[in-house]
Amino acid sequence: MTRRIRYPIAAAMGVLSLLAVVARAQQKRPQDEVDVETKMVRIYAMVFDKDGRIASGLTGNDFQVLDNGVPQQIVNFSNGLREPVSIVLDADVSQSMDHKLSFVREAVYDALAPFPDATEQAKFPDEFSLVRFAARAELVSGFKPPQKLQPGTNSFVQPTEGSTALFDSIYLAASELQREAANQRHAIILVTDGGDNHSRYSLGETRRFLEEEDVPIFPIMASPSMALLDLFSGPPETAKSHGPIKLPYELYGGDKDVIGPAERRGPHNLRVLAEETGGEIFTVNRLSELPDVVESIAVALRYSYLLGYQVPDTGAPHPKNWNGRHIISIKLVPSEKYAGYIVIAKSGYFEGYR
């Protein structure tokens, strides 16, 4: 089943997204995993009203959190105001992306554009790191302000004849966030077709690692119609600043094959990684849609609610062969008041993984 959600702008917050972002809460890098000493679970979540706008002004009393089906008392709550972010841009330059490199360049360039404009961006120390991959994953740049990285977009995305080490690149990107990210909110933006044929790590291992390190991932996929394009616009004279935009694309959420048969596993791989980590997956059908998609992700990574509660201790023994993962469900209450609202957040955490 394919989900469709409208995307009008919330004037107060400039929001174009329907993503949830989960960010790290330990020291510099807050996380919604369990903090071993404080025994606190922290969840970052985005809330959208029935018209697809960011729902602002909610309080802790409007949320209900279930941990393994048991209601929890919210003891830490903060409203979703603009925050700086740390983002790793992870670019696929493998042979399967050979005819889609202009799409990759545009996505990276748009993600590095000042948000929402150069003046406003100066108030918030956003930072970006660059990873690219073909047969192996490579850290091209550590964290820097986006304006220092944007001019090098063209040289960053160059064609190769290599195979695809997608999962290895995600490990590298998440490790870089864990070690070096300075901001509380962070994520990976992955530009790829989703295929993998050369990684040391499996899909399951990658998913578990992302959950343990508390890194949401936002894949951007190019549809088959994006092939054979060579339309990279290059550095403009001035930074872009978008006005109100109604997004024309469709959020991928179904089982249809949105890419070629050679990368048939791609949508499944990316869907699993995004849904388990609190991110979302986008499919772009036309290059003109790309700036709106990237800006939507950019907004989602900067605005969210924080919900914190103590790790539940029921005193009951855990089920046999329990792997330590708690299942989280977040709802708005009363349900009649918030009919049609959408809450998107990470679906769980691992207890005591360190």
Backbone torsions as a table, in degrees:
resi	resn	phi	psi	omega
1	MET	NA	135.6	-179.6
2	THR	-101.3	129.1	179.9
3	ARG	-88.5	139.9	174.9
4	ARG	-125.8	128.5	178.7
5	ILE	-135.8	139.9	-179.6
6	ARG	-77.1	156.2	-173.7
7	TYR	-130.1	53.5	173.5
8	PRO	-70.7	163.8	-176.4
9	ILE	-87.3	139.5	169.7
10	ALA	-90.1	112.3	-172.3
11	ALA	-60.2	-37.3	-175.2
12	ALA	-69.7	-25.3	-173.9
13	MET	-124.1	-5.3	178.4
14	GLY	62.6	42.6	-170.1
15	VAL	-101.7	135.0	179.8
16	LEU	-122.9	19.5	-165.8
17	SER	-122.6	162.0	168.9
18	LEU	-129.6	43.7	-179.9
19	LEU	-110.1	156.7	168.2
20	ALA	-106.2	147.1	176.9
21	VAL	-123.9	134.0	177.4
22	VAL	-113.1	128.9	-175.8
23	ALA	-123.9	166.3	-170.7
24	ARG	-82.2	143.1	-174.6
25	ALA	-125.7	21.1	-179.4
26	GLN	-113.2	119.3	-178.4
27	GLN	54.6	-121.3	179.7
28	LYS	-72.2	-23.7	-170.8
29	ARG	-119.4	83.3	-178.7
30	PRO	-56.6	149.9	-177.7
31	GLN	-142.4	154.4	175.2
32	ASP	-96.7	9.1	167.5
33	GLU	-73.7	170.0	178.8
34	VAL	-71.8	129.9	168.9
35	ASP	-82.3	121.0	-170.2
36	VAL	-61.3	-34.5	-175.8
37	GLU	-85.8	-43.6	-176.1
38	THR	-87.0	-15.8	-178.6
39	LYS	55.5	42.3	-178.6
40	MET	-113.9	135.2	172.5
41	VAL	-102.8	129.0	-179.4
42	ARG	-123.3	126.5	-176.8
43	ILE	-123.2	126.8	170.9
44	TYR	-95.8	133.0	-176.5
45	ALA	-141.6	147.3	173.2
46	MET	-104.1	142.1	179.7
47	VAL	-125.5	132.8	-179.3
48	PHE	-122.2	138.1	180.0
49	ASP	-79.6	-176.9	-174.7
50	LYS	-68.9	-13.3	176.3
51	ASP	-97.8	4.7	178.1
52	GLY	85.6	10.0	178.0
53	ARG	-94.0	156.1	173.9
54	ILE	-61.0	132.4	178.9
55	ALA	-91.6	103.8	-179.1
56	SER	-96.4	165.1	174.0
57	GLY	81.4	9.3	177.8
58	LEU	-75.3	156.2	177.0
59	THR	-117.5	172.2	179.0
60	GLY	-61.1	-27.0	179.7
61	ASN	-71.6	-14.0	179.3
62	ASP	-84.2	-7.5	-175.6
63	PHE	-111.6	145.0	168.7
64	GLN	-124.1	127.4	179.6
65	VAL	-112.8	126.5	175.3
66	LEU	-110.5	128.5	175.9
67	ASP	-114.1	112.0	-172.8
68	ASN	52.2	38.4	176.0
69	GLY	84.9	-2.7	-176.9
70	VAL	-103.7	125.4	178.9
71	PRO	-60.5	142.0	-178.4
72	GLN	-120.1	149.4	176.0
73	GLN	-85.8	123.5	179.0
74	ILE	-78.4	116.9	-177.6
75	VAL	-110.2	-6.6	179.1
76	ASN	-140.1	120.6	-176.7
77	PHE	-143.3	138.1	173.0
78	SER	-143.1	148.0	-178.1
79	ASN	-75.3	161.9	-174.7
80	GLY	-89.8	78.8	175.9
81	LEU	-98.4	166.0	-177.5
82	ARG	-58.8	130.1	177.5
83	GLU	-131.4	151.1	174.0
84	PRO	-70.1	156.8	-175.8
85	VAL	-131.0	155.6	169.4
86	SER	-116.8	121.3	-173.8
87	ILE	-129.5	134.7	169.0
88	VAL	-99.9	122.9	172.7
89	LEU	-91.2	117.7	-174.2
90	ASP	-112.5	109.5	-170.3
91	ALA	-110.6	130.5	177.6
92	ASP	-87.2	114.0	177.4
93	VAL	-118.4	25.1	-179.5
94	SER	-73.0	173.9	-175.9
95	GLN	-61.4	-31.9	-178.9
96	SER	-66.8	-17.2	180.0
97	MET	-102.3	11.6	-172.8
98	ASP	-55.0	-40.8	-177.6
99	HIS	-93.6	10.0	-179.8
100	LYS	-124.7	17.2	-175.4
101	LEU	-68.3	-28.7	175.7
102	SER	-64.2	-37.1	175.1
103	PHE	-61.9	-42.9	179.5
104	VAL	-64.4	-44.5	-179.9
105	ARG	-61.6	-44.2	-179.6
106	GLU	-62.8	-41.2	-179.1
107	ALA	-63.7	-45.2	179.5
108	VAL	-64.6	-44.4	-178.3
109	TYR	-63.1	-43.7	179.8
110	ASP	-65.2	-38.6	180.0
111	ALA	-64.9	-28.7	-179.1
112	LEU	-88.3	-3.3	178.9
113	ALA	-66.9	146.2	178.6
114	PRO	-56.5	143.3	-175.7
115	PHE	-121.3	126.1	-15.1
116	PRO	-78.3	-13.4	173.7
117	ASP	-153.3	174.2	-173.0
118	ALA	-62.3	-38.3	-178.8
119	THR	-66.3	-47.7	-179.8
120	GLU	-66.5	-37.5	-177.9
121	GLN	-60.9	-33.5	-177.7
122	ALA	-62.2	-19.7	-179.2
123	LYS	-80.3	-17.1	-173.9
124	PHE	-127.5	123.8	-176.3
125	PRO	-80.4	64.1	173.3
126	ASP	-62.5	149.8	178.4
127	GLU	-142.2	150.0	-177.4
128	PHE	-133.1	147.5	171.4
129	SER	-123.7	151.9	-175.8
130	LEU	-117.9	127.3	173.8
131	VAL	-126.9	137.7	172.8
132	ARG	-131.6	158.6	-176.4
133	PHE	-150.8	145.6	166.7
134	ALA	-136.2	-108.6	176.9
135	ALA	-70.5	-20.2	174.9
136	ARG	-143.3	158.7	179.0
137	ALA	-91.3	142.8	-175.1
138	GLU	-136.8	127.9	172.5
139	LEU	-83.4	107.8	-176.0
140	VAL	-84.2	-37.1	-179.8
141	SER	-149.3	138.0	169.5
142	GLY	-73.3	-175.3	-174.2
143	PHE	-69.2	129.6	177.9
144	LYS	-144.6	162.1	172.8
145	PRO	-60.7	145.3	-174.6
146	PRO	-60.4	-32.6	-178.1
147	GLN	-65.9	-20.7	178.2
148	LYS	-82.9	-20.4	-177.2
149	LEU	-99.6	-28.3	-173.4
150	GLN	-58.7	-41.8	-179.1
151	PRO	-62.9	-20.1	-179.2
152	GLY	-94.5	15.1	-176.2
153	THR	-57.0	-45.2	-175.4
154	ASN	-62.4	-42.0	-179.8
155	SER	-74.3	-26.0	178.4
156	PHE	-67.8	-38.8	-177.5
157	VAL	-104.9	99.6	179.9
158	GLN	-127.0	147.3	-176.5
159	PRO	-68.3	150.0	173.8
160	THR	-137.0	174.9	174.0
161	GLU	-115.3	21.3	-174.3
162	GLY	-84.5	164.8	173.1
163	SER	-78.6	-166.2	-166.9
164	THR	-123.8	111.6	176.4
165	ALA	-103.9	63.3	-175.9
166	LEU	-61.3	-52.0	-175.0
167	PHE	-65.4	-36.3	176.4
168	ASP	-61.8	-38.0	-179.6
169	SER	-66.8	-35.6	178.7
170	ILE	-67.6	-40.6	174.4
171	TYR	-57.9	-46.0	-179.2
172	LEU	-63.0	-44.6	-178.7
173	ALA	-64.3	-44.1	179.9
174	ALA	-66.4	-36.6	177.5
175	SER	-65.3	-39.4	177.8
176	GLU	-63.6	-40.2	176.7
177	LEU	-63.7	-43.1	-178.3
178	GLN	-63.6	-40.6	-175.4
179	ARG	-81.0	-39.1	-163.3
180	GLU	-120.5	-14.1	-174.6
181	ALA	-63.0	131.5	-178.2
182	ALA	-94.0	-19.1	-173.9
183	ASN	-101.2	157.4	-177.5
184	GLN	-70.6	-33.3	-178.3
185	ARG	-105.3	132.1	-178.3
186	HIS	-153.8	166.4	-176.7
187	ALA	-170.8	172.1	172.2
188	ILE	-112.2	129.4	168.4
189	ILE	-104.1	117.8	-173.0
190	LEU	-111.7	122.8	179.2
191	VAL	-110.5	112.8	-169.0
192	THR	-166.4	176.0	168.6
193	ASP	-100.1	-4.9	172.7
194	GLY	92.9	-8.8	-179.9
195	GLY	-76.9	155.1	175.9
196	ASP	-146.2	130.0	178.6
197	ASN	-142.4	15.2	-174.3
198	HIS	-148.9	18.7	-177.3
199	SER	-93.0	151.7	172.2
200	ARG	-76.3	-28.0	-175.9
201	TYR	-96.9	151.9	178.4
202	SER	-94.2	172.2	175.3
203	LEU	-60.8	-44.9	-179.4
204	GLY	-63.3	-42.6	178.3
205	GLU	-64.2	-39.1	179.8
206	THR	-67.1	-43.4	178.4
207	ARG	-60.4	-46.5	-179.9
208	ARG	-62.5	-41.8	-178.9
209	PHE	-63.6	-43.2	178.7
210	LEU	-63.1	-39.8	178.5
211	GLU	-65.9	-43.3	-178.8
212	GLU	-67.1	-37.6	179.3
213	GLU	-87.1	-3.8	177.0
214	ASP	57.8	59.5	-179.4
215	VAL	-121.9	111.3	173.7
216	PRO	-75.2	148.1	-178.2
217	ILE	-125.8	137.4	-176.8
218	PHE	-123.0	91.7	179.0
219	PRO	-76.3	141.5	171.6
220	ILE	-119.6	119.3	-177.3
221	MET	-109.7	145.8	173.4
222	ALA	-96.8	130.7	176.7
223	SER	-73.8	167.7	179.9
224	PRO	-56.5	-28.4	-179.2
225	SER	-68.7	-10.6	179.7
226	MET	-83.6	-5.8	-177.4
227	ALA	-66.8	157.2	174.6
228	LEU	62.1	29.1	177.5
229	LEU	-100.1	141.8	175.1
230	ASP	-140.3	68.3	-168.4
231	LEU	-123.9	23.3	-179.4
232	PHE	-59.4	125.9	-172.6
233	SER	-79.0	-20.2	-179.0
234	GLY	77.2	174.0	-177.6
235	PRO	-62.8	123.8	175.8
236	PRO	-78.7	170.1	-179.3
237	GLU	-71.5	-34.9	-179.9
238	THR	-130.3	154.6	179.8
239	ALA	-68.3	145.5	179.8
240	LYS	-76.1	146.2	173.3
241	SER	-140.8	107.4	-173.7
242	HIS	-77.7	144.2	170.5
243	GLY	-95.2	-165.2	179.9
244	PRO	-60.3	125.7	-177.1
245	ILE	-131.9	132.8	171.4
246	LYS	-97.7	116.9	-170.1
247	LEU	-68.0	134.3	-176.3
248	PRO	-92.3	-4.8	-171.3
249	TYR	-96.2	171.4	179.9
250	GLU	-109.8	129.6	176.0
251	LEU	-71.6	125.8	-178.3
252	TYR	-74.5	129.6	178.2
253	GLY	-154.2	10.3	-175.6
254	GLY	-114.2	-160.6	-175.2
255	ASP	-105.8	3.0	-177.5
256	LYS	-71.9	155.0	-177.7
257	ASP	-85.9	106.2	-175.1
258	VAL	-95.0	-1.3	176.4
259	ILE	-133.8	-179.1	-175.6
260	GLY	-69.5	163.4	-176.6
261	PRO	-64.3	-25.5	180.0
262	ALA	-65.9	-25.1	179.1
263	GLU	-115.7	34.6	-171.8
264	ARG	-59.1	-29.0	179.9
265	ARG	-77.0	-11.3	-174.9
266	GLY	-56.0	-53.2	-179.9
267	PRO	-57.4	-39.3	179.1
268	HIS	-64.8	-47.1	179.5
269	ASN	-55.4	-50.2	-174.8
270	LEU	-71.1	-36.2	178.9
271	ARG	-63.1	-44.0	179.0
272	VAL	-61.3	-48.9	-176.8
273	LEU	-64.2	-41.0	-177.8
274	ALA	-69.8	-48.7	-175.0
275	GLU	-66.6	-35.8	-178.1
276	GLU	-74.5	-24.1	-172.9
277	THR	-104.9	-1.2	179.4
278	GLY	92.2	11.9	175.0
279	GLY	-99.4	-162.8	175.6
280	GLU	-150.5	163.2	-178.0
281	ILE	-113.9	136.7	178.8
282	PHE	-120.6	142.6	172.4
283	THR	-116.8	129.6	-178.7
284	VAL	-107.4	126.0	-178.6
285	ASN	-98.2	-26.6	179.5
286	ARG	-135.4	143.4	-178.2
287	LEU	-59.4	-30.3	-179.5
288	SER	-65.6	-20.1	179.2
289	GLU	-79.0	-21.0	-168.8
290	LEU	-59.2	-45.5	179.5
291	PRO	-57.5	-37.8	179.5
292	ASP	-67.3	-40.1	178.9
293	VAL	-62.8	-48.5	-177.6
294	VAL	-64.4	-40.5	179.0
295	GLU	-66.4	-35.1	176.7
296	SER	-60.5	-44.5	177.9
297	ILE	-65.1	-41.3	-179.5
298	ALA	-59.4	-40.8	178.7
299	VAL	-66.6	-44.8	-177.3
300	ALA	-60.9	-32.8	-178.1
301	LEU	-77.7	-7.2	-174.1
302	ARG	-114.1	-9.7	-177.6
303	TYR	-132.8	128.6	177.2
304	SER	-168.9	167.7	171.1
305	TYR	-97.6	148.3	174.8
306	LEU	-110.9	125.2	177.5
307	LEU	-119.2	124.8	179.4
308	GLY	-126.1	140.2	177.2
309	TYR	-148.8	158.7	179.8
310	GLN	-72.6	144.7	176.7
311	VAL	-60.5	123.9	-177.2
312	PRO	-65.9	139.3	176.5
313	ASP	-129.2	93.1	-176.5
314	THR	-80.6	-16.0	-176.7
315	GLY	81.9	-10.1	-179.9
316	ALA	-84.6	147.5	178.1
317	PRO	-66.4	147.7	177.7
318	HIS	-73.3	154.0	177.5
319	PRO	-60.1	153.2	178.3
320	LYS	-61.0	137.3	-179.8
321	ASN	65.7	19.8	176.2
322	TRP	-64.0	133.2	-175.6
323	ASN	-92.8	6.5	177.9
324	GLY	90.3	0.9	-176.4
325	ARG	-90.2	128.6	172.7
326	HIS	-94.7	139.5	176.1
327	ILE	-96.3	127.3	-178.1
328	ILE	-110.1	139.9	171.9
329	SER	-132.8	129.3	-179.6
330	ILE	-118.1	127.9	-179.1
331	LYS	-129.5	159.6	171.7
332	LEU	-100.4	138.4	-179.0
333	VAL	-131.3	146.0	-2.2
334	PRO	-72.9	148.2	-174.8
335	SER	-62.2	-31.8	-179.4
336	GLU	-65.9	-37.9	-179.0
337	LYS	-67.0	-34.2	-174.5
338	TYR	-111.7	30.8	176.6
339	ALA	-59.7	130.8	179.6
340	GLY	90.1	-8.5	177.2
341	TYR	-75.8	153.8	-179.5
342	ILE	-125.2	129.5	173.1
343	VAL	-113.1	125.4	179.8
344	ILE	-122.9	122.2	-178.8
345	ALA	-156.4	173.8	178.3
346	LYS	-61.3	146.6	-172.4
347	SER	-93.4	-4.1	-179.4
348	GLY	-179.8	-178.3	176.7
349	TYR	-154.6	161.5	177.6
350	PHE	-101.5	130.1	-178.0
351	GLU	-85.5	128.8	171.6
352	GLY	59.9	40.0	-177.9
353	TYR	-76.7	-13.3	177.7
354	ARG	-106.2	NA	NA
